Amino acid sequence: MSAPSSPSNFSGADAQCGCCAGVSVLTPVDAINPPGQRSLSARVGSQARFMESQLALLSQAPALQALSTRERSDPALALLEAWAGVLDVLSFYQERLLNEGFLRTATERRSVLELARAIGYELRPGVAASTYLAFNLETSPGAPLQARIAAGSKTQSIPAQDEKPQVFETLAPLQARAAWNAMPVLSMEAVPPHWGGTTLYLAGQSTRLAPGDALLIIGEERRLQPDNENWDFRRVARVQLVAPENPGVDPQGGYTVVTLDRPLGNHSPTVHPARVQPRCYALRSKAALFGHAAADWRAMPRSLRAAFLGLDDPDDSKVNIQTQPEWPAFRITGVSGDQETVIHLDASYPRITRGSWVVLSRPGYEEVYEVEAVQEDARAAFGLAGKSTRLKLMGEQLYDKFNNALRETSVWGESVELTWAQRPRSGFISGHELSLAGTEPELEAGRWLAFSGHVLAEREENRVLRRRLRTGEHLAAVELARDERSAVFSFSNGDRLLGHLERVSEVVQLLRQDLIEGRSRLLLASDLVHDYLPLTLRINANVVAASHGDSRQMKVQAEVLGSGRGSAAFQRFNLQQKPLTYISAATPSGTESTLELRVDGVRWQEAARISEMGPRDSRYLLRRADDGTVSVIFGDGHHGRRLPSGSMNVQARYRVGIGSEGNLPAGQISLLLERPLGVKEVSNPVPAAGGADPERLEDARRNAPLTVLALDRIVSLRDFEDFAAAFAGIGKAQAVWLWDGEQRLVHLTVVGLDGADIAPSSALYAHLLAAIDQVRPAHQPLRVATGELLRFGLSAGVRLQPAYAAETVFPALRQALAEAFGFQARGYGQSLAGSEVLSVMQRVPGVERVDLDRLRAQPGTSVAGPDGRLRARGARWQGTQILPAQLLLIDLADVRLTELSS
């Protein structure tokens, strides 16, 4: 500031009195305001300056030259001092009023509101949070299989500590079905016998299999062609029982994983396992051929051998073991009476039945036969006698391979068919295509689907498991822990890995479905955000959009605003309840009110500005006062129709409730205030998000000028950014040109208020994209993505000035860091240097010296000292994909401050 020059001092005797010594005119003060200031300096003087100026001017008036006293107790000077105080107050408020006349310097909300309104911008009234509600219907016997949930159905949240319950209402009608409560996806896959396989999956847990048991895998091709070799005889090496996923609902569920002693099929020559309707049989009994227990012919006395041969002379050469090393006719045909397709077993085996399978095995060779006939029999041969089971077999190589192997041959029989089971699908369910476990032909395109299931937690311990699942390595079993926070994954090779799980949900819209192989194949409108474990994923199709706000009694009876008077121009009515609910919409402002206004039963439409209203238009304006009161303003006959005269003919229905208090976590909206018949429960599978409080002054200062930059049309790259930044619910936006390998496109990175994430399935994301599409060139490729939020922490030692205490300085340091590196202060792609941190901390009163030990990015690397730099990158093409811009913000919970003693 500078003061005007003082008038010339009087000379002569009057100057010798000393009454004017050192007194000069100090007002008005010339104020110099550099550009970009947050406040204007415009006071022409203070009380002291006004007093000094009056005293100086007092000496210049000839009529007052006799007033030579300068004692403040003098009544004349007291009067001047009082006026100096009056001028001081007037100049103070004049400066305040001047500041309220400019958008940058105004401090009163009403001032910003009126200044913005002068350029056609209304302060954003806030926006109601939106979410999706998933309904579950009753499944008990006698309950209706379907239910209709009307638009406007009310639900309520269960408040947490120090919270109030919030009402949400559905935005559209919903036809719900009990079968759609929790549809399973195709999580199991059939595993037919394949060449080289060593694992079988059998239904149930009561197969009674144990290591060493015999299994036969055979198909219809062997029954139709007895010489077909597509079959396998294997022994059980290991058995694993897998419990049912839900024992209370399906106690007979579960399955058995059997590991074989060797792979299926054969290498040389190459023989494949069964291919046509393959079946698995457990061969419960192991038998021997009749005669296998006959005494060793060679160890018998010569006299007995001679007697058995019908010879009188034991020394006959025929008795010699070199000539006759075995019992005469010691063959299968020797027992069966030369019937080449008949065998006799060593005992009675009543469970071997006609049509069953038996396997004959001797060292180096195995063959399977179908039992054509069974008969209980008695045999006496080779010095043995007893009961036997006579089997007539159908097959090949019986005579050639087994006739002379009476002792070496084992017979595996009593074949019991085991039912095939399915193994867990490996990999993850992701992308935009998946199959249901069954078929749901009634699912129509456009329906919202809620996906809920488990994913592998982002932990280092899951790294190996994630890689093995992603490569499709075959799973044998997945055993979910009771708390559902972990699971044991058993692989076909016997490996067992523990996985740490997280439960997540999301909502995606159905584009269409196809019926393929008796199952519904779903095509989604967008890719799933998460990689789900197939076994735990469930889909609820009873989903509808909802938003925060309560219609209260207006759902039944409209609120009467008043009576129309045709003679009145710009008739105005106030809504009786507040705050009026605004919901996210594909409009330039990003919101639309829930007000439904009718005059004489006919609905009138809202206009954004008066210039849009023609003389015949049944439209009205909404004006929101600083206290949240909403006024409805009608036309004057030139700009909008006047209201027709009538008694209480202006009525309104609307909802009440808005702001960030509607932003609720998933699962908190669970009370049914209205329960349609058959509806059991409700929940929000995804968080209620997008709720924003009425626009803050700082946001209004930034957004109001944007409306006259974009002017509700998008041409340039900057227009994309300005339009998105002014959209309700958007906190920051950045638009850049990118090349995706095929074309140049506009990439727009956005984030919600205070850094809130914007899900692609959210109403805010869909409405932003739709609003942009309405005003941008259709030929310009565009991609919209949510920015990547990075956090950083720091460690620093602080030496305080002697007069200050850490109890007061450290909170001030944290506050300064929050303001300098919080959401409002940082931009996309803005990196951070240690010197910036030092500069902010050093300016805090009481700080003498700062030693910055380390900056930490989360997650990521750490850098030390003021020369370190944490990098945040803009949107870019990397490898084969576009990555969004990064926003680097401070995490106060990771700020470590210590006091230095020297």
Sequence and secondary structure as in RCSB ss.txt:
>XXXX:A:sequence
MSAPSSPSNFSGADAQCGCCAGVSVLTPVDAINPPGQRSLSARVGSQARFMESQLALLSQAPALQALSTRERSDP
ALALLEAWAGVLDVLSFYQERLLNEGFLRTATERRSVLELARAIGYELRPGVAASTYLAFNLETSPGAPLQARIA
AGSKTQSIPAQDEKPQVFETLAPLQARAAWNAMPVLSMEAVPPHWGGTTLYLAGQSTRLAPGDALLIIGEERRLQ
PDNENWDFRRVARVQLVAPENPGVDPQGGYTVVTLDRPLGNHSPTVHPARVQPRCYALRSKAALFGHAAADWRAM
PRSLRAAFLGLDDPDDSKVNIQTQPEWPAFRITGVSGDQETVIHLDASYPRITRGSWVVLSRPGYEEVYEVEAVQ
EDARAAFGLAGKSTRLKLMGEQLYDKFNNALRETSVWGESVELTWAQRPRSGFISGHELSLAGTEPELEAGRWLA
FSGHVLAEREENRVLRRRLRTGEHLAAVELARDERSAVFSFSNGDRLLGHLERVSEVVQLLRQDLIEGRSRLLLA
SDLVHDYLPLTLRINANVVAASHGDSRQMKVQAEVLGSGRGSAAFQRFNLQQKPLTYISAATPSGTESTLELRVD
GVRWQEAARISEMGPRDSRYLLRRADDGTVSVIFGDGHHGRRLPSGSMNVQARYRVGIGSEGNLPAGQISLLLER
PLGVKEVSNPVPAAGGADPERLEDARRNAPLTVLALDRIVSLRDFEDFAAAFAGIGKAQAVWLWDGEQRLVHLTV
VGLDGADIAPSSALYAHLLAAIDQVRPAHQPLRVATGELLRFGLSAGVRLQPAYAAETVFPALRQALAEAFGFQA
RGYGQSLAGSEVLSVMQRVPGVERVDLDRLRAQPGTSVAGPDGRLRARGARWQGTQILPAQLLLIDLADVRLTEL
SS
>XXXX:A:secstr
 B         TTGGGG TTTT     S B    TT SS       HHHHHHHHHHHHTT GGGTT     TTSH
HHHHHHHHHHHHHHHHHHHHHHHHTTSTTT  SHHHHHHHHHHTT      B  EEEEEEEE  STTS SEEEE 
TT EEEE   TT    EEEESS EEEEGGGSSEEB  EEE    TT  EEEEESS     TT EEEEE HHHHH 
TT   EEEEEEEEEEEE  S TTT TT  EEEEEESS SSBTTTTB    SS EEEEEEEEEEBTTTT   GGGS
 HHHHHHHHT S TT GGG TTT  S TT SHHHHHTS TTEEEBSS  TT  TT EEEEEETTEEEEEEEEEEE
EEEEEETTEEEEEEEEEEESSSHHHHHTT TTT EEEEEEEEE B EEE  S B TTEEEBSS  TT  TT EEE
EEEEEE S GGGHHHHHHHHTT  EEEEEE TTSSEEEEEETTS EEEEEEEEEEEEEEEEEEEEETTEEEEEES
S  SS B GGG EEEEEEEEEEE B GGGGTS EEEE   TT SS EEE SSSSB EEE SSTTSEEE  EEEET
TEEEEE SSGGG  TT  EEEEEE TTS EEEE   SSSS      SS EEEE  B  SGGG B TT EEEESS 
 TTEEEEE SS BB  B S  HHHHHHHGGGHHHHTT   SHHHHHHHHHTSTTEEEEEEEEEE SS EEEEEEE
EEGGG    TTSHHHHHHHHHHHHHS TTS EEEEE EEEEEEEEEEEEE TT  HHHHHHHHHHHHHHHHSTTT
  TT  EEHHHHHHHHHTSTTEEEEEEEEEEEESS EE TTT EE    SEEETTEEE  EEEEEEEEEEEEEE 
  
